[in-house]
Structures are given as C-alpha cells and as structure tokens.
Amino acid sequence: MSQLGLLPRRAWASLLSQLLRPPCASCTGTVRCRSQDQESLQVAEPVLTSQLKPHQEKPNFIIKTPKGTRDLSPQQVLVREKILDLVVSCFKRHGAKGLDTPAFELKEILTEKYGEDSGLIYDLKDQGGELLSLRYDLTVPFARYLAMHKVKKMKRYQVGKVWRRESPAIVQGRYREFCQCDFDIAGQFDPMIPDAECLKIICEILNGLQLGDFHIKVSDRRIMDGMFAVCGVPESKFRAIGSSIDKLDKMSWKEVRHEMVAKKGLAPEVADRIGEYVQCHGGVSLVEQMFQDPRLTQSKQALEGLGDLKLLFEYLTSFGIAEKVSFDLSLARGLDYYTGVIYEAVLLQTPAQARDEPLNVGSVAAGGRYDGLVGMFDPKGHKVPCVGLSIGVERIFYIVEQRMKTSGEKVRTTETQVFVATPQKNFLLERMKLITELWDAGIKAEMLCKNNPKLLTQLHYCENMGIPLVVIIGEQELKEGIIKLRSVASREEVAIKRENLVVEIQKRLSES
C-alpha cells in the first residue's frame, strides 16, 4: 500500500483539495506556482515528474531542412553575395537609402493586401498577446513604415527574407523561404518619371548580371479593370479574374478560360471577349491601337492608363530601353495593392539554350505602382503615391548556379590574400607575430591552426584554396631579418626585408 493510503481521512481530504485547486491567474503550467503554499508544491512536483517517461531509444527521423528551404554552401553564399552586391550597388547609384523591417508583422497589417494569395501567409502562434505573421513581401512593411513615421518622400532599398506557404518548386528556384531585393520611390512626383526609372534599374541589373537577353512586359491595372468592365465582368470578380489572367505565362488561354468559366463562374461570352484583349502584345503602337478601340475607350480609367503608358514609352525611349519593353494585356500581377502601371521581366532563351538547360524560372523581376497602400495604414487615410520593383534573387541565383555547373567554373570561398607558413618546428609564436602585422595592415591573411605543420601541407592548402601569396619564416630568415615571399601560381620566391613586407604585399595585390 502507498504512503498516501496511510494518511488519516481528514489529511487525505485536505491534500486532495490542494492538488485539485486551480492555479493562480499568472500560472500556465501543470505545476503550481510559488505564490501558492509550499506544501502543495512539494506534492505536485513528484506527480508531474512521474508522468515524464525517459526516452528508451533515439527517435527515428530524417535529418533535413524544412520543405521549401535550403542550406547554402560557402560556394553558394559567395555567388549570392556577388549577385546582391551588384543589385544593391545599382540601387545606391540611383540614390536609394537602405531600410530594414521586422521579419514578422501584426497579422492585421498583412491581411487583405494580397488578394487570393493571402492564404499563403505564415501565421505565428500567439506567444505575447499579439497575432503575428511572417512577412509575405517587403512592400507592405515599407508602406506601414511610411504611414507609421509619417514619411512623405523616400527612395529606399531593402534586402531580406520573406516567407510564403505554397507548394515549392525547388528545381525552378521557387521556395517557401526566399530573399527579395526591393527598390521603391515614395512621394508625389510628375507622372511616369519614377516608373520609368524603375524600369531603367531593372535593365541595368539584368544587363550587369549577364543572364542573356530579356524583355519587360508592361501593362496598367486601370487598363485591366477597364477591360473587365467593358467586357461584362462583375466588379466583385475583378480581382479573381485578374488572378486567373496572371497565370497566362504558365498556362494556355484554353486552360485559363476554363478556370474563369468553370471555377469562377464567368459567363463564356465574357471570357471570350477578354480573350480578344489578353492575347495582344506590342510596343507603343499597340497603345495607340487601344486608343482607337471602340469598346475599351468607353472606360475612363482605361483611357487614363493608356495615356500614362504612352508617356512612359516616351521616357523609356529617352532612357534608351524602349526596345526592351512591350505592352502586354495579359499581364495582371495578382497582388491586390497595385493601382497603376505594372511590369514583369522575363529571360529569353534561344532554341539551343532551351535544349541544353531547361531554365524556365518565370519572371526574374517585377513591380508596379501602389498609390493606395500607405493610406490603408494612415489613421486619416492620407495617401503617399509609391512605385517599386523587386528582383527575383532566388531565380537569378538558380540560373547562375546551373550555368556554373555546365561550364565547370570554380569559386573561391575565401578572400584570403596571404598565407603565413614556416618550414620548421616551434615557430608558432613567430607566425602569430607576423600574421598580426598583416591583419593590422588590413591584409586578409591565414595560417594553419597547428603548432608544427609540414611545409608541404601548408603549400598544398594555398593551392587548393587559391591563395595567391605565401610568406615563409624560419630560423635563417629570423636571423637575417628577412621574409620569403612566394607566389603560389609561379612558385617563385624572393627575399624581402621584414620591415618592407607589408608595403611589398600591398604593391603586389594592387597590381593583380
């Protein structure tokens, strides 16, 4: 019989009532908090401990990254850094300031901003009295920042991770966690000047990355909404039908039409009228042609959009990029916050490239105008016109990776310029003194973290890591006050006075 069974009936009843007493308001666990009496706490703890069974054996599980995510190796990190450096340097060249926002926002900040894609937002478990969600993009947090700090004008760039709860297609550079690079111009300016600059930036970046030929599709949400209206689409279905149209880069018109009619309840004749427009694309001549369309010109907002596109093409001609841009009525951009010009950049492939490596990764840059988003966060509804772009870093990275694999190109994972070596034992302290001189001079230097490494091992390490220079110190060099400087590529060695070593290394590095 247990010791509890030997207790007098009155003591047993008292103990039972203490154990069953509800915890205080501040307590969330099974064990009672310290604000209650110690007697009940001492009894409750063994009861809780008895419920914890020790693990008899290690659970079976596969060590892997979560679905839609990945680790980046040192080689991959280096390639990505080079891509990001080029992108950010272009943003800075155009006068942008850096900005950073939290990885998660209040859930209400993000809801009802992305249309049908709102279901892809990652919600977090409430752990601090706030309902939070991981950011879906960098645009909505930027609009929240402008409204919160009452900023009326700003050119900003931001690089950061975003999260989307969708089925990932990793082979095409699509992930649930990925990096975005955004550039935005906020403020009241003359029409289409900021928009043209955004398109110019996309061209500069894609040309700089040398990804091959590309073109940018341009349209306007006002033209799309006007087209829907004159074709007979109910206003309540504008965004849903626009989301279907946005899939025309991945699906045929027949499939998109079926989705609009069978799944979204659009009348077949309305879908057919839409089909006459969304299969049109061209340059400024198509804009002029749409000005003559008897159906489309019935819409005031469509005419406003066409007028802005005509002005946009004039500015693009001045920027020297008009031939890279086409007016495409199939472009919809499914996000709800767009209000005007929208655009998307896609890579072009030659038939030979398409056979060699299937790089169908979709758009590599996109953006548009969102004049109403900031006003959604402002208590008084004050609007700040905005236009921006986002570079698809993951997709670009995927393309660069595939091309490097095809070419067999190798990447140095470190930037080490000099290696400090010795052919003799017991020279660790001298190596430390020497490498300190190099570090203090701003030279990127390494040495093996061993007391007595073999010289051949040290030289092989330099060759494998692509380190260009080796400085060698031994007994003879120490006596004569010199250092041997060795070129890894040519294997030539020269003796240099110890006091001249830093200057000589800097000279060689500047010449390379």
DAFENFEN-V631351 format. One record per pair of residues at least 4 apart in sequence whose ideal C-beta (glycine too) atoms are under 6 Angstrom apart, sorted by sequence separation. I is the first residue (numbers start at 1). GAP is how many residues later the second one is. D is the distance in whole Angstrom. If there is no record, write none. Layout:
((I,GAP,D) (I,GAP,D))
This chain:
((1,4,5) (7,4,5) (23,4,4) (32,4,5) (36,4,6) (40,4,6) (65,4,5) (72,4,4) (84,4,6) (105,4,4) (114,4,5) (144,4,6) (189,4,6) (192,4,6) (203,4,6) (233,4,6) (237,4,5) (247,4,5) (251,4,4) (253,4,6) (258,4,5) (259,4,5) (260,4,5) (266,4,5) (274,4,6) (282,4,3) (293,4,6) (338,4,5) (349,4,4) (378,4,5) (393,4,6) (427,4,6) (453,4,5) (473,4,5) (496,4,5) (500,4,6) (7,5,5) (65,5,6) (72,5,5) (91,5,4) (105,5,6) (126,5,6) (146,5,5) (169,5,4) (189,5,5) (206,5,6) (228,5,4) (251,5,5) (261,5,5) (266,5,5) (316,5,5) (317,5,4) (333,5,5) (349,5,5) (404,5,5) (422,5,4) (438,5,4) (448,5,4) (453,5,5) (462,5,4) (477,5,5) (487,5,5) (496,5,5) (27,6,4) (135,6,6) (168,6,5) (260,6,4) (290,6,6) (296,6,5) (316,6,4) (375,6,5) (477,6,6) (168,7,5) (261,7,5) (438,7,4) (486,7,5) (32,8,6) (124,8,4) (168,8,5) (206,8,5) (233,8,5) (248,8,6) (375,8,4) (462,8,6) (496,8,5) (23,9,6) (24,9,6) (32,9,5) (185,9,4) (247,9,6) (313,9,6) (316,9,6) (333,9,4) (422,9,6) (484,9,5) (485,9,5) (123,10,5) (228,10,5) (261,10,5) (374,10,4) (435,10,5) (448,10,6) (473,10,6) (24,11,5) (110,11,6) (260,11,5) (420,11,5) (484,11,6) (485,11,5) (32,12,5) (121,12,5) (122,12,4) (164,12,6) (244,12,5) (435,12,5) (471,12,5) (472,12,4) (31,13,5) (225,13,6) (331,13,6) (482,13,5) (483,13,5) (163,14,5) (257,14,5) (371,14,4) (420,14,5) (471,14,6) (121,15,5) (244,15,5) (291,15,6) (420,15,5) (482,15,6) (483,15,6) (161,16,6) (244,16,5) (290,16,6) (370,16,5) (431,16,5) (470,16,4) (31,17,5) (346,17,5) (481,17,5) (30,18,5) (161,18,6) (162,18,5) (183,18,6) (369,18,4) (483,18,5) (241,19,6) (287,19,6) (344,19,5) (345,19,6) (138,20,5) (345,20,4) (418,20,6) (468,20,6) (367,21,5) (18,22,4) (159,22,5) (253,22,6) (287,22,5) (344,22,4) (367,22,3) (110,23,5) (287,23,5) (367,23,6) (428,23,5) (107,24,4) (158,24,5) (240,24,5) (366,24,6) (137,25,5) (418,25,6) (107,26,5) (110,26,6) (157,26,5) (342,26,4) (365,26,5) (417,26,6) (462,26,5) (113,27,5) (135,27,5) (341,27,6) (417,27,5) (418,27,5) (419,27,5) (420,27,4) (425,27,4) (104,28,5) (156,28,5) (341,28,5) (364,28,5) (416,28,5) (134,29,4) (284,29,4) (340,29,4) (415,29,5) (104,30,5) (105,30,6) (110,30,6) (155,30,5) (338,30,5) (339,30,6) (416,30,5) (339,31,6) (364,31,5) (154,32,5) (338,32,6) (339,32,5) (364,32,6) (423,32,4) (245,33,6) (337,33,4) (339,33,5) (153,34,3) (361,34,4) (109,35,5) (333,35,6) (105,36,6) (337,36,5) (233,37,6) (361,37,6) (421,37,4) (232,38,4) (231,39,6) (434,39,6) (101,40,4) (146,40,6) (287,40,6) (359,40,6) (122,41,5) (286,41,5) (138,42,5) (142,42,6) (231,42,4) (122,43,5) (231,43,5) (419,43,5) (430,43,6) (120,44,5) (138,44,4) (120,45,5) (281,45,5) (282,45,6) (357,45,5) (120,46,5) (281,47,4) (419,48,5) (280,49,5) (421,49,5) (227,50,5) (424,50,5) (278,51,5) (416,51,5) (418,51,5) (419,51,5) (420,51,6) (421,51,5) (422,51,6) (423,51,5) (424,51,6) (277,52,5) (278,52,4) (422,52,6) (418,53,6) (412,54,4) (99,57,5) (96,59,5) (97,59,6) (99,59,5) (95,60,5) (96,60,6) (96,61,4) (441,61,5) (230,65,5) (91,66,4) (230,68,5) (230,69,5) (229,70,6) (226,73,3) (226,75,5) (226,76,3) (222,79,4) (223,79,5) (222,82,6) (223,82,4) (248,82,4) (222,83,4) (220,85,4) (246,86,4) (96,87,6) (245,87,4) (246,88,4) (220,89,6) (242,90,4) (243,91,4) (91,92,5) (417,92,6) (87,94,5) (68,100,4) (68,107,5) (94,107,6) (218,107,5) (68,108,3) (69,108,5) (216,108,6) (224,108,6) (215,109,6) (216,109,5) (217,109,6) (218,109,6) (219,109,6) (215,111,6) (217,111,4) (219,112,4) (90,114,5) (217,114,5) (90,115,5) (192,116,6) (196,116,6) (191,117,6) (195,117,6) (221,117,5) (87,118,6) (203,118,5) (221,118,6) (192,119,5) (196,119,4) (200,119,5) (192,120,5) (196,120,6) (220,120,6) (200,121,6) (203,121,6) (220,121,5) (86,122,5) (192,123,6) (219,123,6) (115,124,5) (218,125,5) (116,127,5) (216,127,5) (217,127,5) (216,129,5) (214,131,6) (214,133,5) (214,134,6) (212,135,6) (213,135,4) (211,136,6) (202,143,5) (195,146,5) (202,163,5) (198,169,6) (202,187,6) (173,188,5) (211,188,6) (172,189,5) (198,189,6) (198,191,5) (195,192,5) (194,193,5) (188,197,6) (186,198,5) (186,200,5) (184,202,6) (185,202,6) (184,204,3) (182,206,6) (183,206,5) (182,208,5) (180,210,5) (181,210,4) (181,212,6) (179,214,5) (178,216,4) (115,219,6) (175,219,6) (114,221,6) (115,221,4) (173,221,5) (173,222,4) (113,224,6) (173,225,3) (147,227,5) (146,228,5) (143,230,4) (147,230,4) (143,231,5) (147,231,5) (152,232,6) (144,233,5) (146,238,5) (87,304,5) (83,313,6) (80,317,6) (79,321,6) (78,333,5) (78,335,6) (75,336,5) (75,338,6) (74,339,4))
